[in-house]
Amino acid sequence: MVAAPLPQARSGSEAVQRSPFERPWVVWLIVLAGFVGVASWSDLVAALRDLRLPDTDDAMRLVEVRDFLAGQSWFDLVQHRHAGAPPMHWSRFVDAPIAGLVLLARAVAGPVRAEGIAAASWPLLLLLLYATILYRGVWAAFGWRAAAFAIFAGTQAVFVTSLFAPGRIDHHNVQICAILPLVLLLARQAPTMRDGAFAGALAAFSLAVGLEGLPFIAGAGLVLAGAWLRDGRAALPPFRGFGLALGLLAPVLFLAQTAPSLWTATACDALSPPWLWLGAAAAVTAAAATLVPDGPGPGGRGVRLGLLAAGGAVAVGGFLVLFPACAAGPFTGMPDLVRQDWLVKVREMLPVWQLARIAPDAALAGHLPVLIGAVTASLWAWHGRDPAQRRLMAGTAGMLWLGAALGAAQFRGLYVAGAFVPLVAGPVLDRAVALLRAPEATTRRRIAALALSLSLCGKVWLLLATAPQVLAGNGKAFETEHAAWRSCSDRRAIAALDALPPGLVLAEIDLGPSLLLHSHHSVVAAPYHRALPGLAASIEAFRDENALATVAARMGADYIVACSLPAKPGEGLSVADRLGRGEIAPPGLEPVPVPDTPYRVWRLASGPARG
């Protein structure tokens, strides 16, 4: 039990009066150094100058923002340059502030740089918001230095540094900034109805942005319900505030971002009637709890248990009866071809045991800090002496254990949980610093505290995981592959394709968002589960070069585009890779020269006229 003694270590002025860490400027200088690693100069330049964004979702988000600014309706989330015009399941509540930054940047820097400025600044603004929330939450229970160290620990957490990096305009960082204060509000010593209402409002907003935070919101609701079951009226205010705010605000946000024609449509992957039903059930249950008398008699714990059981039965039973398709998850109706050849191969969808085989660095740096943080927070909550600290650690432990369980099944389950690790790492690092000057602390204790602090930093595990490859001379394999893929999605390379007459492009799935962002072409496929016909077509086409022309003609494509990528370790070259390298060519198609690019392009006979 390495963490158990830590809460008993002295961290006040008596223990550290001669320590340099007593000086605020030293601590904040360390924090500033950590921030440099998040917002590196190369990342800023890539986003600002080249509009090179870290992920396909970031590119598609900017396409969505650009279409919105060009006049596409607030309620029209259809990507009209994608074959079949699939509707996106994202939220205008994220598009709107990014669009506002683009308009502001246009007035200052002109239209050419505006999108890059917005893409670089939006995640950094959210990072400052996250750091502020984190600081206030830790400061209230542990003091300023632990709170500052928590911010530093955030800069060493792989999920924080990746999801808040310049160019990350996807919605996961927004959800983190909603879920973190939600938990901090409910982890206060005596949360009020106002605290619960604010937490419920944040939960509703998170669901409007996306459903990834749903397990954490459900977990918070169950904890509040359990506290009311145990303590009765003393725990009623936050439970009532949370349920009412969630149940009443979620429909308002749904109506505000959803076209009236879709108000009755079931969407298992976005805020819609199935999830509004659960929110309404929570609101009704919370309101009914007000009518339950307190006391050990008939109005006691048995009645409270009965009300919660009835509310849960109505919520779950109604959900299964009214919306049975959503019981299977958000990917209902997906054909086996797409599920097996695309969905289960997406890295963020992999379970930990599969991820560890193909990306051990991601598995170690992502999973281990969450697991170690969960254990440490649990021990602190159990053995700590300060009630405020114990309550904060209990709430943090709950989120980390839930994230660890979700992340074991799918890597993306760690995204939100990873942002809670600094809540543990900051106080642990603060106690480790205090032990350096505590006269009663043994060397073993000091080393244990320092080792625990380091183990909560994802970048330490990342370094340990990659060191053997670097020492063996294989450390550049991933960099080479990543650089090759960046060259395929680079704006300057796609400019050569943009010189061709506009047409529908059949390419590999992950190339779709970059083609939409950097060219005037339309695409057959992009990595989004609502675009099933395009996904199936791209998979089918690039499994067999002899099927390329047939699939392209069936989809009405004008061009076939392949990019040259190196072979992945342990795998042979795919058909798409061999096409990109020029080893094979689709029969019966006209090649289109695109010199000085990594692409090979073919035009169908029925394609647009030669430019």
C-alpha positions, -999 to +999 in steps of 0.1 A: +000+000+000+024+026-013-003+053-014-017+048+020+009+067+040+010+096+016-021+115+030-004+114+065+028+131+052+032+167+062+031+191+033+027+224+051+053+251+058+068+231+087+079+203+063+090+224+034+100+258+048+135+255+032+124+238+000+126+257-033+091+244-041+078+267-013+084+295-038+055+300-062+076+312-091+096+279-091+064+258-092+048+279-119+080+278-139+077+240-139+041+243-150+050+266-178+077+241-190+050+215-191+028+236-213+056+240-239+053+202-245+016+205-253+017+235-276+049+227-295+061+251-322+059+225-349+023+217-341+014+254-341+031+260-374+015+229-390-020+241-380-015+278-387+005+277-419-004+244-435-038+237-420-024+202-411-047+188-384-039+159-362-068+136-369-094+129-396-122+141-373-105+174-369-104+178-407-141+169-410-150+193-382-133+221-401-152+211-433-184+213-413-175+247-399-166+260-434-199+248-449-217+264-420-200+298-426-207+294-464-244+294-457-254+258-448-283+258-423-278+254-386-300+224-387-284+210-419-256+186-408-255+167-440-221+165-458-233+173-493-199+165-509-200+129-496-216+102-518-251+096-505-250+129-485-249+113-450-259+134-420-232+139-394-240+131-358-220+160-344-232+192-327-234+227-339-227+237-303-190+229-311-191+243-347-204+277-335-175+289-314-150+277-339-169+295-366-168+326-344-130+323-341-127+320-379-148+352-384-128+370-357-095+359-373-107+370-407-110+405-395-075+405-381-054+382-403-075+379-435-093+349-449-062+328-458-049+324-423-083+326-404-090+289-404-055+280-392-057+305-364-091+291-353-079+255-355-048+263-334-064+286-308-096+267-301-080+236-283-056+259-265-084+280-252-101+248-240-068+237-224-067+269-204-103+262-193-094+227-184-064+239-164-085+265-146-112+239-136-085+214-125-067+240-104-098+252-086-109+216-079-076+205-064-069+238-046-102+236-027-090+204-011-052+204-012-040+239-016-023+259-043+009+239-048-009+206-052-032+223-077-003+237-096+013+203-097-020+189-110-018+213-140+018+201-146+006+165-144-020+173-170+007+184-194+023+150-188-009+130-195-010+116-230-048+121-234-046+157-223-016+165-245-032+148-275-068+160-272-059+196-264-030+199-289-032+226-316-055+216-344-076+192-322-110+208-329-129+175-325-154+174-296-136+152-270-118+181-253-152+199-250-167+169-233-138+167-209-143+203-199-180+194-192-175+161-173-146+173-151-165+202-134-196+180-132-177+156-109-160+183-090-193+200-082-207+167-068-175+159-049-179+189-027-183+183+010-220+192+011-232+197-025-264+218-027-293+216-051-276+244-071-244+223-074-265+194-086-284+216-110-251+229-125-238+193-128-271+182-145-268+211-169-232+202-178-244+166-183-271+177-207-246+198-226-221+169-228-248+147-242-258+173-268-221+174-279-218+136-281-227+105-262-191+095-253-197+109-218-229+090-212-213+062-189-197+089-167-230+108-165-249+077-156-223+068-130-226+103-114-264+099-113-262+064-097-239+078-070-263+106-062-292+081-061-272+058-038-264+087-015-301+096-013-310+060-006-285+058+022-289+093+038-324+103+029-333+140+029-298+151+037-286+139+003-318+150-016-308+185-028-280+175-053-299+144-064-330+165-072-310+193-088-291+169-110-321+149-122-343+179-129-316+199-147-306+169-169-342+160-177-354+195-185-323+210-202-315+180-225-348+185-245-341+222-248-306+216-263-320+188-285-346+211-300-320+239-304-297+218-325-320+193-343-342+200-374-379+198-366-383+170-392-360+149-370-375+155-336-392+121-336-364+102-353-344+077-333-307+082-334-287+058-313-255+077-318-266+112-308-290+130-284-325+120-296-357+105-282-341+073-267-317+093-245-343+120-238-365+092-224-338+083-199-333+119-190-370+124-185-371+093-163-343+107-141-362+140-138-394+124-128-376+101-103-358+131-087-390+151-085-409+122-069-381+118-044-392+152-029-425+136-019-409+107+000-410+114+037-378+109+057-374+086+086-368+050+095-405+040+093-426+034+062-412+065+046-376+053+052-350+035+032-375+008+019-397+035+003-367+052-012-354+019-026-388+012-040-390+045-058-355+041-073-363+006-084-396+017-100-379+047-117-351+024-130-375-002-143-395+025-161-364+040-176-347+008-188-379-011-196-393+018-216-360+022-234-359-015-244-395-015-255-396+019-274-361+019-288-348-017-290-323-010-317-303+013-295-298-015-269-272-029-293-252+003-293-247+032-317-236+011-347-268-007-355-274-018-390-238-020-399-230-047-424-204-073-415-181-062-443-178-027-428-177-039-392-150-065-398-129-047-423-131-012-409-148-006-375-130-033-354-097-022-369-100+015-359-074+020-331-097+038-307-122+008-309-096-018-300-096-036-266-065-033-245-051-068-253-053-061-290-039-026-287-010-039-266+001-061-296+002-034-322+008-002-302+023-011-268+033+025-262-003+037-265-015+008-243+011+015-215+008+053-216-029+053-218-041+025-195-015+023-167-018+059-154-056+054-152-053+021-134-026+034-110-046+066-104-077+046-097-059+025-070-042+055-055-074+076-053-092+046-038-066+042-011-066+079-004-103+080-001-102+051+023-072+061+045-072+099+042-079+120+072-093+152+056-130+149+046-127+172+016-097+153+003-114+119+008-145+130-010-126+144-040-105+113-042-136+091-040-153+109-069-120+107-089-116+070-081-151+063-094-144+080-127-110+063-131-123+028-124-152+033-148-127+046-174-104+017-169-133-008-174-145+010-205-109+014-218-103-023-214-131-030-240-124+001-262-094+024-261-116+055-265-132+047-231-101+062-216-104+097-232-125+112-204-110+092-176-075+102-186-082+138-178-090+128-142-055+113-136-040+148-128-065+151-099-045+123-082-011+131-097-010+167-084-015+159-047+008+128-049+036+150-064+029+176-038+033+150-010+065+136-027+080+171-026+070+175+010+086+142+020+119+155+006+121+179+036+102+159+062+128+148+088+107+117+098+105+104+062+127+074+053+146+071+020+123+042+010+092+064+016+106+092-005+115+069-034+081+053-032+064+087-034+085+098-063+080+066-082+043+068-077+043+104-090+062+093-121+040+063-127+010+087-130+026+105-159+017+090-192+048+105-209+070+084-186+054+052-198+056+064-233+093+069-230+098+035-214+078+018-241+096+035-270+131+033-255+138-004-265+128+004-301+150+034-302+180+015-287+173-013-313+173+011-341+136+007-349+124+039-333+118+056-366+093+031-380+063+048-367+077+082-376+083+071-412+048+057-415+032+088-399+052+111-422+041+092-452+005+094-443+009+131-435+023+136-470-008+119-484-032+142-465-011+174-469-027+205-484+001+211-508-001+176-522-038+177-525-035+210-544-024+189-574-056+170-573-075+202-568-062+213-602-083+186-618-120+194-627-143+188-598-154+152-595-163+123-571-132+106-558-130+070-548-100+067-524-092+049-491-115+057-463-092+078-441-082+101-470-118+113-474-118+142-448-085+157-461-098+156-497-129+174-486-109+200-466-082+207-491-100+203-525-132+210-543-138+173-550-164+151-535-156+117-519-171+082-519-159+074-484-149+089-451-145+073-417-180+078-404-204+050-395-235+068-409-219+067-444-223+030-448-226+027-486-194+047-491-175+027-465-186-006-481-177+006-516-142+017-506-135-015-487-148-036-516-129-016-543-095-017-526-096-054-518-093-063-554-078-042-582-101-059-607-131-046-588-120-010-587-135+001-620-168-018-613-173-003-579-163+032-590-188+030-619-215+018-595-209+047-571-207+072-600-170+081-592-150+102-616-115+095-602-097+067-584-070+080-561-043+059-543-014+071-522+020+056-516+024+043-481+051+020-466+042-015-455+031-018-419+053-040-397+042-076-399+018-070-427+020-072-464+012-043-487-026-039-493-041-034-528-043+003-521-006+005-511+004-014-542-016+009-563+000+039-547+035+025-552+027+018-589+032-019-586-002-026-601-028-005-620-066-009-624-073-023-658-091-003-684-087+031-667-070+062-679-041+073-657-040+110-648-005+125-643+000+143-609+037+149-608+056+157-576+028+142-554+025+109-536-007+101-555-016+080-585-048+089-601-070+073-627-100+088-645-131+068-655-142+071-691-173+089-680-154+113-658-152+151-662-136+166-692-099+170-692-088+202-676 
